[in-house]
Amino acid sequence: MNQYDVVIHMNETRFWVALVATVASGLALVRHFGRLEGDAQKRALHQMGWAILAMQVGYQFYMIFSPSFTYSIHRSLPLHMCGINIWLVALNCFWKNRWVNLFTMYMGTVGGLHAILTPQLTVGDAMPVLVHYYINHGALLFVPIVMNRTYGLRPFKWGWVKVYGLVAVSSTLMAGINWAINTAFPSDVVANYMYMTEAPKVDNPFVFNELPWPWYVLPLHAAAVLHLIVINVVYRLTLPVRRDGETPCTRDVPAKERMPVWQ
């Protein structure tokens, strides 16, 4: 049966194999879309969206019907921030909505980056789970880059502040959802979606496992703000937006016309 909260450490060979494979595949994806045009580009985007959606649905069926897996309402629902983001990433392959891309661009990058650098598999490390984990988090990192570079869905003014507000509200609500699940369905395994019941068990400088709930959440919020600022600066420098809000699909924007990196 599956084990919960399996941490993959940097001294394991599979850590580096999965890391290199994820980054190489993501860069190849970005490069591939950069070469496509017109209908071919549209078809590829829709195919990627259907593939990601099919993977999410198939993963749920795997967890429910696999004899070697114990499905748990406390751990198996897609209610972590990355689980929610991957559905939004897939659907936005059809919507191409700037607000949805804004959220996935910031929070998908934060979640995907830390998930790959400090992996914690909350429902075990069976091979299908492991493959799903790295494809998901690779998509969270690289699909928003495709949407930015290819479709011009750039972050708008003070977008990172608005995303943090959404994260603060949603994570607070998730603490209540965790409590409701744990109260209505008592179990040896606790619902810990968005890590709003217990701190993550990974070795991460932003995680203070020794702090009780809710105090360990405060460093996580501070880390979220820091990450959002850094991601915003990177996108502003590499894919600039003009001060008038226009989002051209090229980097050729005069420096004096670019939106400040902090906005």
C-alpha positions, 0 to 999 in steps of 0.5 A, spaced: 500 500 500 502 507 498 505 511 504 504 518 505 509 524 505 514 520 501 520 525 501 525 525 495 532 527 498 538 530 493 542 524 495 538 519 491 539 518 484 532 519 482 532 526 484 537 528 479 534 524 474 527 527 475 530 534 475 534 533 469 528 530 465 523 535 467 527 541 465 529 538 459 522 537 457 520 543 459 525 547 455 523 543 449 516 544 450 517 552 450 522 551 444 517 547 440 511 552 441 516 558 439 517 554 432 509 553 431 505 558 427 497 559 425 493 553 426 499 548 428 500 552 434 492 552 436 492 545 435 498 543 439 495 548 445 489 544 445 492 537 444 497 539 450 490 542 454 487 535 453 493 531 455 493 534 461 486 534 463 486 526 461 492 525 466 488 528 471 482 524 470 486 518 469 490 519 476 484 519 480 481 513 477 488 510 478 488 512 485 481 509 486 481 502 482 489 500 483 489 495 488 496 497 491 493 504 493 489 506 498 484 512 496 483 517 501 479 523 501 484 526 506 490 526 501 487 524 494 483 530 492 486 535 488 486 541 493 493 543 494 495 549 490 499 545 485 493 541 484 488 547 483 493 550 478 494 544 474 487 544 472 487 551 471 493 551 466 490 545 462 483 549 462 487 555 460 490 552 454 482 553 451 481 559 455 487 563 454 485 568 459 489 573 462 487 573 469 487 565 469 494 565 466 496 571 471 495 566 477 498 560 474 504 564 472 506 566 479 503 560 484 504 555 479 512 557 478 512 557 486 509 551 487 512 547 481 519 550 483 519 548 490 516 541 488 521 539 484 527 542 488 524 539 495 519 533 493 514 531 498 509 526 495 503 526 499 500 519 497 506 515 496 512 514 490 509 508 486 511 509 479 505 512 476 504 517 482 512 519 481 511 520 473 504 524 474 508 528 480 513 531 475 509 532 469 504 536 473 510 540 476 514 541 470 507 543 466 506 548 472 513 551 471 513 551 463 506 552 460 505 559 463 512 561 460 509 558 453 502 562 454 507 568 456 512 568 450 507 565 445 500 568 446 502 575 450 499 573 456 503 578 460 502 579 468 499 586 468 500 592 473 500 590 481 498 583 478 503 579 484 499 583 489 492 581 487 495 574 486 497 574 493 491 576 496 487 570 492 492 566 495 491 568 502 484 568 502 484 561 498 489 558 503 485 561 509 479 557 506 482 551 505 484 551 513 477 550 514 476 545 509 481 541 512 478 542 519 471 540 516 474 533 513 478 531 519 471 532 523 466 529 519 471 523 517 476 522 523 482 518 520 489 516 522 491 520 516 489 528 517 487 532 511 493 537 510 491 540 503 495 547 502 499 544 508 494 548 512 493 543 518 501 541 518 507 544 516 511 540 510 516 535 512 521 537 507 528 540 508 526 547 506 529 554 509 522 557 508 519 551 512 519 551 520 517 544 522 518 546 529 513 551 529 505 549 531 499 551 527 498 556 525 505 560 526 509 556 521 504 559 516 507 566 517 514 564 514 510 561 508 506 567 507 513 571 507 516 566 502 510 567 498 511 574 497 518 574 496 517 569 491 512 573 487 516 579 487 522 575 484 518 572 479 515 579 477 522 582 476 524 576 472 518 576 467 518 584 467 525 584 465 525 578 460 518 579 457 517 587 458 510 590 458 509 597 456 506 602 461 500 603 457 498 596 459 500 593 452 503 586 452 507 585 445 509 578 444 516 581 443 521 583 447 523 589 443 520 595 448 524 601 449 526 601 456 523 608 458 516 605 456 517 599 460 512 598 466 517 598 472 519 591 475 516 592 482 509 593 479 
